[in-house]
Amino acid sequence: MSWHPQYRSSKFRHVYGKAASKEKCYNCVPITLNVHDNHFCAVNPSFIAVVTECVGGGAFLVIPIKQTGKLDPHYPKVCGHKGNVLDIKWNPFNDFVIASCSEDATVKIWDIPNQLLKRNITTPKKELLGHARRVSLIEWHPTADNILFSSGYDYKIMIWNLGVTGTVLSKPVKILDAHKDVVLSMSFNTDGSLLATACRDRKIRVIDPRAGTVLQVGWVQRFMVHLISSLENDLSVPLLEEDLDGSSGLLFPIYDSDTCMLYVVGKGDGNIRYYEISPEKPYLNYLMEYHSPLPQKGIGMMPKRGLDVAACEIFRFYKLIPTKSLIEPISMIVPRQSESYQADIYPLTAAAQPTLTAEEWLTGINKEPVLESLRPGSEAVKSLPQFLEPEPFMKATNLSQQPEAQGKMSLEDKPKPREIENGRKRLKVEESLPENEQICLSDSFNIFERPPPKTENELLQMYYRQREEIRRLHELIIQKDVQIRQLELKLRNLCMDTGNY
């Protein structure tokens, strides 16, 4: 019988949650007292939006992400709904457009000015009228521009094309009538071709939104995490069931596809559990739990492009604490000693650029999202899909992914045989490449061809570029030193052989 150790290697094994200091929290925020089960918060790199209390209708606040501290009690609101606001979502491709839905059975699209709000916003950019009862949930399409999904208490999911002319839209492009109860959550696959829904009837449905057909149906039990790998499996038989505590609060599962981590946030609970999902048994691996005595009413998630990569932050929550009128950022951090960019924990992620127009997606076209690197100064490009293996020379010449400890070796240290062999392989591959490819891989940017920075943000990005370039040059010097010592050793051996004769 073979023995398998219990230890499992993972770079996210020691991820921990860190609450922001008091100066970086948002104080005196009148968070809504609505008992509806939803996040009540939406975040992007520019703003944080939170549903608030309003007399005579529904409203929400839009606060600049850097405006921390105490909030002015007379701070302007976005207040155009006649009923309580139940959900808000930022446009993933435009940080200044937000959608909201309400108990008044409407969905409204708002334009947010890029400067600080000075008065209440009451006129929406567009108003969507189609639901017969209150609208409880909205979701933007992940790859197609101007496509919005809405779900209401009439048990219908409506698909809207916001690109059509007119400020009031009353005819959705598609109505999905496959549910017998209220839809609690909606989620898309990577290219947005499939929609998964969780319903109050305890069923999970996988739907083709353009055809309106239900592809799979599965059952869900309470207070358990069900793990389903793909549509090839029967959804009625989950791969894994994980028992959670028997608290009466609602659970919000939040999956990070970049790191394959699953966060479970409980409403009315102060803790955040997080797991790592793997393609092999046991599929779900418990990592740790963030503990806090302050219960959360809702939660907001920062997109990956808004994270602090210098602090090795891989996720950030915004915790709504109505008992203290507080919004508290919680950063999930991978402990690393190096201050340089850690490429192994930041794979290419979805950029804020659509790959399809609304008309293209409605005709049946599917495209993967535009990917971008989180390295400071990188630009969003249509990168290769993540499941493709990189080219061999990319692995050989990517100096930024080598261990930081190698950069600390002094020139007087004696090179190890493995280091000499690795240096020989890298040099052979570099010599076999064309000249333009060598330049592109060893130096992905040229700081001397860029104009001088004009803002503080540009100056900070330039600083990180120069620091990264210095580190790369230092590693290149070490490789050249290994090559020099190797040649000296060969010359010494050759002299000794000729002397014997």
C-alpha positions in Angstrom: 0.0 0.0 0.0 1.4 3.3 -1.0 1.4 6.2 1.5 0.5 9.7 0.5 1.5 12.6 2.7 -1.1 15.0 4.0 1.0 18.0 3.2 -0.1 19.9 0.1 2.1 22.5 -1.5 0.3 25.8 -2.4 1.4 29.4 -2.8 -1.9 30.5 -1.2 -1.5 28.3 1.8 -0.6 31.2 4.1 -3.0 33.8 2.8 -4.3 36.0 5.6 -6.8 38.8 5.9 -5.8 42.2 7.0 -8.3 44.9 8.0 -7.5 48.5 7.0 -6.5 51.0 9.6 -9.1 53.5 10.9 -7.8 56.2 8.6 -8.4 54.1 5.5 -12.0 53.1 6.5 -15.2 55.0 5.5 -16.9 56.3 8.6 -20.4 57.7 9.3 -21.9 56.0 6.2 -25.7 55.6 6.6 -25.9 52.0 5.4 -29.3 50.7 4.4 -31.5 48.8 6.9 -33.2 46.8 4.3 -33.4 43.1 5.1 -33.2 42.0 1.5 -30.5 39.4 0.9 -27.9 41.1 -1.3 -24.5 42.7 -1.3 -25.7 46.3 -1.1 -22.2 47.4 -2.2 -20.4 47.7 -5.6 -16.7 48.7 -6.0 -14.4 49.6 -8.8 -10.9 51.3 -8.8 -12.5 54.7 -8.9 -15.6 54.6 -6.7 -17.4 52.7 -4.0 -21.2 52.6 -4.1 -23.3 51.6 -1.2 -27.1 51.5 -0.8 -28.3 53.9 1.9 -31.5 55.1 3.6 -33.6 57.7 1.9 -37.0 59.2 2.8 -39.6 58.8 0.1 -37.8 56.4 -2.2 -34.5 54.6 -2.7 -31.0 55.9 -3.0 -27.3 55.0 -2.9 -24.1 56.8 -2.3 -21.2 57.0 -4.7 -17.9 57.8 -2.9 -14.5 58.3 -4.5 -12.4 55.3 -3.5 -9.6 57.6 -2.1 -12.1 59.7 0.0 -11.7 57.8 3.2 -12.5 58.9 6.7 -15.7 60.6 8.0 -18.4 61.2 5.4 -20.2 64.5 5.3 -23.9 63.9 6.5 -25.1 66.0 3.6 -23.1 64.2 1.0 -25.1 64.0 -2.3 -26.9 60.8 -3.2 -28.1 59.1 -6.4 -31.8 59.1 -5.7 -34.2 58.5 -8.6 -36.1 55.3 -7.6 -39.5 55.4 -6.0 -38.8 52.3 -3.9 -35.9 50.8 -2.0 -32.8 50.1 -4.0 -32.1 46.3 -3.9 -29.0 45.9 -6.0 -26.2 48.0 -7.7 -23.6 47.0 -10.2 -20.8 48.9 -11.9 -20.3 48.5 -15.6 -17.1 46.3 -15.9 -16.0 48.4 -19.0 -16.7 51.9 -17.7 -15.9 53.0 -14.2 -18.4 55.9 -14.5 -21.5 54.0 -15.3 -23.6 52.1 -12.7 -26.9 50.2 -12.8 -29.4 49.9 -10.0 -32.7 48.1 -9.5 -35.4 48.7 -7.0 -38.7 47.7 -5.5 -40.4 50.0 -7.9 -39.9 47.3 -10.6 -37.4 49.4 -12.6 -33.8 49.3 -13.6 -31.9 52.5 -14.1 -28.5 53.3 -15.6 -26.6 56.3 -14.2 -23.7 58.3 -15.5 -21.4 59.3 -12.6 -19.3 62.5 -13.1 -15.5 62.2 -12.8 -15.4 65.0 -10.2 -16.7 65.1 -6.7 -20.5 65.1 -6.5 -21.9 68.5 -5.5 -25.7 67.8 -5.7 -28.0 64.8 -5.9 -28.3 62.9 -9.1 -32.0 62.3 -9.9 -32.1 61.8 -13.7 -30.9 58.5 -15.0 -29.2 57.9 -18.4 -31.6 55.1 -19.2 -34.7 53.5 -17.5 -35.7 49.9 -18.1 -39.3 49.0 -17.7 -40.4 45.4 -18.1 -40.7 43.6 -14.8 -44.2 43.3 -13.3 -42.8 43.1 -9.7 -39.8 44.4 -7.9 -36.4 43.8 -9.4 -34.0 42.1 -7.0 -30.8 41.3 -9.1 -28.8 42.7 -12.0 -25.6 41.5 -13.7 -23.5 42.9 -16.5 -22.3 40.6 -19.3 -18.5 39.8 -18.8 -17.4 40.2 -22.5 -20.2 42.0 -24.5 -20.7 45.7 -24.2 -24.1 47.2 -23.2 -25.7 43.8 -22.3 -27.4 43.8 -18.9 -29.4 41.0 -17.2 -32.1 41.7 -14.6 -34.1 39.3 -12.4 -37.3 40.1 -10.4 -39.9 38.7 -8.2 -42.0 37.9 -11.3 -39.5 34.9 -11.6 -38.3 36.2 -15.0 -34.8 37.1 -16.2 -34.7 39.8 -18.8 -31.8 40.6 -21.2 -31.4 44.2 -22.2 -29.4 45.9 -25.0 -28.5 49.3 -23.7 -27.0 50.3 -27.0 -30.4 51.1 -28.6 -31.5 54.7 -28.8 -34.0 56.1 -26.3 -33.9 56.9 -22.6 -36.8 54.6 -21.7 -36.6 50.9 -22.8 -39.7 48.7 -22.3 -38.9 45.7 -24.5 -36.0 43.4 -23.5 -34.2 41.5 -26.3 -34.9 38.2 -24.5 -37.0 36.9 -21.5 -35.9 33.7 -19.7 -38.9 32.1 -18.1 -37.4 29.0 -16.6 -37.7 29.6 -12.8 -40.6 28.8 -10.5 -39.3 31.0 -7.7 -37.1 34.0 -7.0 -33.6 34.0 -8.4 -31.0 34.6 -5.7 -27.9 34.9 -7.8 -26.6 34.9 -11.4 -23.1 34.1 -12.7 -21.5 33.7 -16.1 -18.8 31.5 -17.4 -15.6 33.1 -18.8 -16.9 34.0 -22.3 -20.5 34.7 -21.1 -22.0 32.0 -23.3 -23.7 30.3 -20.3 -25.5 31.6 -17.3 -25.8 29.8 -13.9 -28.5 30.7 -11.5 -29.4 29.8 -7.9 -33.1 29.9 -7.1 -35.1 29.9 -3.9 -36.4 26.5 -4.8 -32.9 25.2 -4.0 -32.1 24.4 -7.6 -29.0 25.4 -9.7 -29.7 25.9 -13.3 -27.3 26.2 -16.2 -28.9 28.2 -19.0 -28.1 29.1 -22.6 -29.2 32.7 -22.3 -29.6 33.3 -26.1 -31.5 30.1 -26.8 -33.4 30.3 -23.5 -32.9 26.6 -22.8 -32.0 25.0 -19.5 -29.0 22.7 -20.0 -28.6 21.3 -16.5 -30.4 21.3 -13.2 -29.0 20.4 -9.7 -30.2 20.5 -6.1 -28.6 22.4 -3.3 -28.8 21.7 0.4 -28.6 24.4 3.1 -25.3 25.4 4.8 -23.2 23.3 2.5 -20.7 24.1 -0.3 -21.4 22.1 -3.4 -18.5 21.8 -5.9 -19.4 21.1 -9.5 -16.6 20.8 -12.1 -18.2 21.1 -15.5 -21.3 20.4 -17.6 -20.0 17.0 -18.4 -21.0 15.9 -14.9 -24.5 15.4 -13.6 -25.3 18.5 -11.4 -27.5 16.3 -9.2 -24.4 14.6 -7.9 -21.8 17.2 -6.6 -18.1 16.3 -6.6 -17.9 17.4 -3.0 -20.0 18.6 -0.1 -18.5 20.7 2.6 -20.5 21.2 5.9 -20.6 24.7 7.3 -21.9 25.9 10.6 -25.7 26.1 11.2 -26.0 29.8 11.4 -29.3 31.3 10.0 -27.6 33.9 7.9 -27.2 33.8 4.1 -23.9 32.7 2.6 -22.3 34.5 -0.3 -19.9 32.3 -2.2 -17.3 34.4 -4.1 -15.0 32.6 -6.6 -11.7 34.0 -7.8 -11.0 32.3 -11.1 -7.5 33.8 -11.3 -6.2 32.1 -8.1 -8.9 29.3 -8.0 -9.8 30.4 -4.5 -13.4 30.3 -3.1 -14.4 32.8 -0.4 -17.5 32.2 1.7 -19.0 35.3 3.4 -21.9 34.9 5.7 -24.5 37.7 6.2 -24.7 38.6 9.8 -21.4 36.8 10.4 -18.0 38.6 10.9 -15.9 35.8 9.5 -14.7 35.0 6.0 -13.7 31.4 5.1 -11.6 30.8 2.1 -10.7 27.6 0.2 -8.6 26.6 -2.7 -10.1 24.6 -5.5 -8.0 22.0 -7.4 -8.9 19.7 -10.3 -7.9 16.6 -8.3 -9.3 15.1 -5.1 -10.2 16.3 -2.5 -11.1 19.2 -4.9 -11.7 21.7 -2.1 -8.9 22.5 0.3 -9.6 24.6 3.4 -7.0 27.4 3.8 -7.9 29.7 6.7 -10.6 31.9 8.1 -10.6 35.6 8.7 -12.1 36.4 12.2 -13.9 39.6 13.2 -16.3 40.3 16.0 -18.2 42.9 13.8 -21.0 41.3 11.6 -21.3 42.3 8.0 -24.6 43.2 6.4 -23.2 43.3 2.9 -19.9 43.0 1.0 -18.2 44.6 -1.9 -15.4 43.2 -4.1 -12.6 45.2 -5.7 -11.7 44.2 -9.3 -8.2 42.8 -9.8 -7.1 45.9 -11.6 -7.6 47.9 -8.4 -5.5 45.8 -6.1 -2.2 46.8 -4.5 0.3 44.4 -6.1 3.2 46.0 -4.2 1.7 44.6 -1.0 1.0 41.1 -2.6 -2.8 41.7 -2.3 -4.7 39.1 -4.2 -8.3 40.1 -3.2 -10.0 42.9 -1.3 -13.4 43.0 0.4 -15.4 46.1 1.5 -17.3 45.0 4.6 -20.5 46.9 5.5 -21.0 47.2 9.2 -24.3 49.1 9.9 -24.0 48.9 13.7 -21.0 51.3 13.4 -22.0 53.1 10.1 -18.6 51.8 8.8 -17.2 50.4 5.6 -14.1 48.4 6.4 -11.7 47.2 3.6 -10.3 43.7 4.2 -7.2 42.8 2.1 -6.3 39.2 1.5 -2.5 39.1 1.3 0.1 36.5 0.3 3.1 36.9 2.7 6.2 37.6 0.6 9.5 39.2 1.7 10.3 40.6 -1.8 9.1 44.0 -2.7 9.2 43.3 -6.5 6.2 42.3 -8.6 5.2 38.6 -7.9 4.2 37.3 -11.3 3.3 33.8 -10.0 0.4 35.0 -7.9 -0.9 37.5 -10.5 -1.8 35.7 -13.7 -3.4 37.6 -16.6 -6.8 38.8 -15.6 -9.8 40.3 -17.4 -9.3 43.9 -18.5 -11.9 46.7 -18.6 -12.4 46.3 -22.4 -15.2 44.5 -24.1 -14.5 41.9 -26.8 -17.9 41.9 -28.4 -20.6 44.4 -29.2 -24.1 43.7 -28.1 -25.2 42.9 -31.6 -22.4 40.4 -32.1 -23.2 38.6 -28.9 -26.9 38.4 -29.7 -26.1 36.8 -33.1 -24.3 34.0 -31.3 -20.6 35.0 -31.4 -18.5 34.1 -28.3 -15.1 35.5 -27.5 -12.8 35.2 -24.5 -12.3 38.4 -22.5 -9.4 40.7 -23.1 -6.6 39.9 -20.6 -4.1 42.2 -19.0 -1.2 41.9 -16.7 -1.3 43.6 -13.2 2.4 44.6 -13.5 2.7 48.4 -13.0 2.8 50.1 -16.4 1.3 47.2 -18.4 -1.5 47.8 -20.9 -4.5 45.6 -21.7 -3.9 43.5 -24.8 -5.7 40.6 -26.3 -3.5 38.0 -24.7 -3.4 34.3 -25.2 -5.9 32.3 -23.1 -4.6 31.2 -19.8 -5.0 27.5 -20.5 -2.4 27.6 -23.3 1.1 26.7 -22.4 3.7 29.5 -22.8 6.4 29.1 -25.4 9.6 27.4 -24.1 11.8 30.5 -24.6 9.4 32.6 -22.5 10.1 30.3 -19.5 13.8 30.5 -20.2 14.2 34.2 -20.5 11.5 35.5 -18.1 13.9 36.9 -15.6 11.1 38.5 -13.4 9.9 35.0 -12.3 13.3 33.8 -10.9 13.7 33.6 -7.2 14.6 36.8 -5.5 17.3 35.1 -3.5 19.3 34.7 -6.7 19.5 38.4 -7.1 21.3 38.6 -3.7 24.3 36.5 -4.7 27.5 38.5 -4.7 30.0 38.4 -7.5 32.6 36.7 -5.2 30.3 33.7 -4.4 31.2 30.5 -5.9 28.6 29.4 -8.5 26.9 26.1 -7.9 26.8 23.4 -10.7 23.0 23.8 -11.0 23.3 27.5 -11.4 26.0 27.1 -14.1 23.8 24.6 -15.9 20.7 26.9 -15.8 22.8 29.8 -17.0 24.2 27.8 -19.9 20.6 26.8 -20.9 19.4 30.4 -20.8 22.3 31.7 -22.8 21.9 29.1 -25.5 18.3 29.8 -25.9 18.9 33.6 -26.0 21.5 33.2 -28.6 19.1 31.1 -30.8 16.5 33.9 -30.8 16.2 36.7 -33.3 17.5 40.0 -32.1 14.1 41.7 -31.9 12.7 38.9 -29.8 15.6 39.0 -27.4 15.0 42.7 -26.8 11.3 42.2 -26.3 11.8 39.5 -23.7 14.7 40.9 -21.7 13.4 44.4 -21.7 9.6 44.6 -22.2 9.7 48.4 -21.9 12.1 51.2 -22.6 12.0 53.9 -20.0 14.0 56.3 -22.2 11.4 56.4 -25.0 8.6 57.5 -22.6 7.7 61.1 -21.9 8.5 62.5 -18.5 5.8 61.8 -15.9 3.3 64.7 -15.3 1.2 63.3 -12.5 1.9 61.6 -9.2 0.5 58.3 -10.5 2.7 58.4 -13.6 5.7 59.1 -11.4 4.9 56.1 -9.2 4.5 53.9 -12.3 7.8 55.1 -13.6 9.5 54.4 -10.3 8.3 50.8 -10.3 9.4 50.3 -13.9 12.9 51.6 -13.1 13.2 49.4 -10.0 12.1 46.4 -12.0 14.6 47.2 -14.7 17.4 47.5 -12.2 16.6 44.1 -10.8 16.6 42.6 -14.2 19.9 44.1 -15.1 21.3 42.8 -11.8 20.2 39.3 -12.6 21.7 39.6 -16.1 25.0 40.6 -14.6 24.9 37.5 -12.4 24.3 35.3 -15.5 27.1 36.9 -17.4 29.4 36.4 -14.4 28.5 32.7 -14.4 29.4 32.5 -18.0 32.7 34.2 -17.4 33.6 31.8 -14.6 32.7 28.9 -16.8 35.0 30.1 -19.6 37.8 30.7 -17.1 37.4 27.2 -15.8 37.6 25.8 -19.3 40.7 27.9 -20.1 42.4 26.7 -16.9 41.7 23.1 -17.7 43.1 23.6 -21.2 46.3 25.1 -19.9 46.8 22.2 -17.5 46.3 19.7 -20.3 48.9 21.4 -22.6 51.3 21.7 -19.7 51.2 17.9 -19.1 52.5 17.4 -22.6 
